[in-house]
Amino acid sequence: MPYLFGQLQDEKTAALICKRLGDRGITAQYTRANDGSIGLFVDKEEEFVLAHDIYRVSVGMPPKFEIPKETIEMAKIPFGLLTKGIILVCVSISILMWIGDASVIRSTLLISKYTQGLDEILNEGQWWRLFTPALVHFGIMHILFNMLWFKSLGSMIEFTRGKYFFAGLILVSAVFSNLFQWWFKGPSFGGMSGVVYSLLGFIWMVKTFNPKEEFSLPKQDVYMMIGWFVLCLTGLLGPIANFAHAGGLFVGMVAGIFCGIQSSEEYRIVDVLKYVSASIVVIIGTIFVELTFNL
């Protein structure tokens, strides 16, 4: 049974569409109706979507946008309790900074004070400062960007790995990325972006080493986030905590490689070496670019 995927008036255009489909291995034909219109047909139902898209483009219409299946599956994931809690804390801190004395909050939550070194503060028992800079944001766009990504990525990991694993990953990635940023640039930074990049790296690597993993990110999301990482690294967007981004991505990739291997039926050691090397390149590359060009 032939399937009608388009109608038009011009026979040359109809022939061209059929040729384009033929180049893709799809047999299509056209017939002229009594009213003079030309109908375009394919023989198989599974060829209809591609044929219709090529028809739309050929007559000047945009191709139909299809939501990636990964995005559809992600939308089904429930909003995790721990994910909600951390977002609520971050938003509450931002509101307090906007309506109150932001300097008091910064001096309490950032990794160290300008008048004291990190060792002095840790000797005083203020260990929370290793984590809490991740909860502090500077401006509406800063917190909006981080919380939207944290909600999507965090809910996925909390749902698939459980809240205790998720909490541990947040803690380790926040502390490592904060210390990495502080070591090279000092205490004036904040935000959840280091953790967000850790969650990205984790999900990316788990799916890479275990294709059977239930949930994953659309490839364009991964490319966009890596592109944003590189753009921030150029310095064109002003002062950004690039060391925190790199530190978080490193932690997430290493954790994801390990968990992906653990849950995978088979993997190649060459792939392990390749992606471990890539995570190290992220660290070394960030140090080189920041200290060479963004002093």
N, C-alpha and C positions, 0 to 999 in steps of 0.2 A: 504494500500500500504506500503510494507516494505521500510525502508530507510537504505541504505548502509552507515555505518560509519567507516569501516576499512577493510583492506585486509592483509592477512599474509599467511605463509606456514605451520606453526606448529599447529596441531589440539589441542594439550594440552593447548597451550597458548590461543587459541580461546575459549576453554571450560572454562578456568580460567576467561577470561574477561566476558563471559556470566554469570558466577557464581557471580563475583563481582557486576555486574549490577543487578542481581537478588537480592542480599543482600540489594540493594538500592531501591527495588521495581520496577525495570525496567525489562521487559521481553525482552530478546534478544536471537537470534538464529544464527547459522552459517551454511553455505552450501559450498560444494566444487565444484568449476567450472571444466569444461573440461580440462583446462590448469593446473589443480592441485592446484590453489590458493584457499584460503578459504575466503569467504565474510562474514562479520558480519553485522547483520541487527537488527533494532528496528522497532516496529510497529507505533510509534507515532513521529511526527515531533518535538514536544516539548522536546522529550527525546534525540534528536540527539546530542546536544551540550555536555551534560554530558557524554553520551556514547562515543563520540569521544575523550573527554579528558581522560577518563579512558583507552581507547584503546592506546592513545599516551603514557601515563605513563607506561602501561604494556609492550610496545615494546621498551621502553628505550628512548623515546622522551620526552622533557619537556612539561608540560601542557600548553595549549594556554593561554596567558596572556590577561585578559579582563580589559579594562579601567573601573574603577568604574563609574556608571551612574552619581554620584554627580560631578565627575571631568568633565564629558562631558557637564553637565548643566552649571558648572562654566565657562567653556570656551566660552559659549555664552554670558556671561555678558559683556557689554561694559566697556571699561577702563574709569572710572569716572574722571571728570574734577578736582575735589578737590584731588582725589588720585594722579593724574598726577602732580598737582601743588606741593604737599608736597614732592613727590619723586624728582622732579626737584630741590626744595630747598635743600633737604638733599644731593643730588649729587653735587650741586653747592658748598655747604659749604665744602664738602670733597675735592673737586678739589682745592678750595682756600687754604685749610689746607696743601695740598700736594705741591703746587707751591709757597705758600707764607709763612707768619709767623704764624705757627699754634698756638703759645702761645698767640698771640693777639686775635685770634678767640675764643680760649678756655676761656680766661679771660673775654671775652665779653658775651659769651653764656652759660657757665656752671652756675650751680645754685648759687654759691657764690665763691668769691676769697678766697685764703688761708689766706690772711691778714685781711679779714673782715668776720664777721658773717652774717648769712642770714638776721637777723633783721636789721642790719646796711644798707645792700644793699636795702632791701625793703623800709626802711625809706627814702632812696634816690630816690625812685620812679622806681627802676629797676625791675618792676613786671614781665617783660618778662622772667626773669631767672627761674621762676617757670615752664615754658613750654619749653624753647629753648634747654635744654640739650638733649631732644629727637631728635633734628635735627643734633646733633654732633656725628660723628662715627669715630672709630679708626681703620683704615685698610680696605683693599678691601673686605675681607671675611665678616667683620662685617657689612658693608653697603649692600653688595650683599645679604646676608642672610635675613636681615631685609626688604630690599626693595622688594624682590621677594614675601615674605609673605604678606607684606603690600599691594602690588598690588593686589594679589588674594583676600585677606580678605576684604581689604578696598573697592574695586570695588563692591563686593557683598553687603556690608552694604550701601554704597552710592546709589546703584541701587535700593535696596529694601526699604530703610528707608528715602532716600533723603539726600541732602548735608548738610542741617542744623543739622539734628540729628547726622549725621556722624561727623560733625565738633565739636559738643558738646561732643560726646563720646571721640573723640581724645583729646580734651582739658582737660576734667575731668580725663581721665585715665593717661595722661601725667603728669599733675600736681600732682595727688595723688601718682603715682609710683615714680616720682622724689623726692617728699618730704619724702616718706617712705625710699627710698634709702639714701637720704642725712641725715636723722635723725640718722640712725644707722652706716653709713659708711663715711659720709662726702661728699665733693663736687666733688671728682675725679671720675666721671662716665659720660656716655653719651650713646645715641643710642635710636632707636625706638622700641626696643624689649619689653619694658613694654607696649607700645601701641599695639604692635602685639599680645601679650598675652591677652590683653583686648579684641581685636577684635575676637580672637579665643574663649575666654570664652563666649562672647556675642552670637556668631553664634551657638555655642554648646548648650547653655542653651535655646535659642529661639526654636531651633529644638526639644530639649528634651520635652519642655512643649507644643509645638504646632507642632505635626508631619505633619500637612498640610502645614507648611511653604514651600515656593516654592524651596528655595535653602538651601543646607547644605554642610557640609564637609564630605568626606569619613572617615569612622571610623579609618582607618589606619593613616590618617593625624592627627587626634586628638590624637591617641595613640603615634605617633611619637613626637608630640610637648610636650605632657606631659612627655614622656620619656626623651626628651632633657632638660626639666625643672628639672627633678630629677637628671640627669647626671650633669648639671651645679651646682646643689646644693651640690653635693658630694665634690666639690673643685678639682676634678681631672683635670679640664680644666683650672685651674688657676683663677685669680681674675675675677669675673663676677658679674654684678649688679643683684644679685638674689632677693634683696628686691624690685627692680623695676619690675622684672618679676612677683613676687608674688602680688605686689600692683596692677599691671595692670590686672592680671588674676582675682583678687578679684573684681575689679570694673566691668569688663566685665561680670563675672558670675552673679553678683547682678543685673546689668542692663538687662541682658538677661533673667533672671528669671522673672523680673517685666514685660518686654515686651512680653515674652512668655505667661504669665498668661493673660495679657490684650487681646491678640489675640486668645487665646485658648477658645474653646467651653466648655471644662471641664478639670479639673486638680484635683489632690489629694493633700491635704494639707501636707500629709506625705512626698510627693516628694519635696514640697517647703522647708520644714524643713530639709530634707536630703541634698539638694544641697546648701542651705544657710549655713548649718553646714560645708559642704565640702569647701566652699569658706573661711570660718573662719579658718578651719584647715590649709588651704594653708598659711594664714597669720601667725598663731601661729607656725606652723611647720617650716616655713622659719626662723622665729626669733630664735626658739630653736636650729635648726641645725647650723645656721650662728654664733650665739653667743657661742655655745658649742664647735663646731668642726672647724669652719673656721675663728677664731679670727685673 
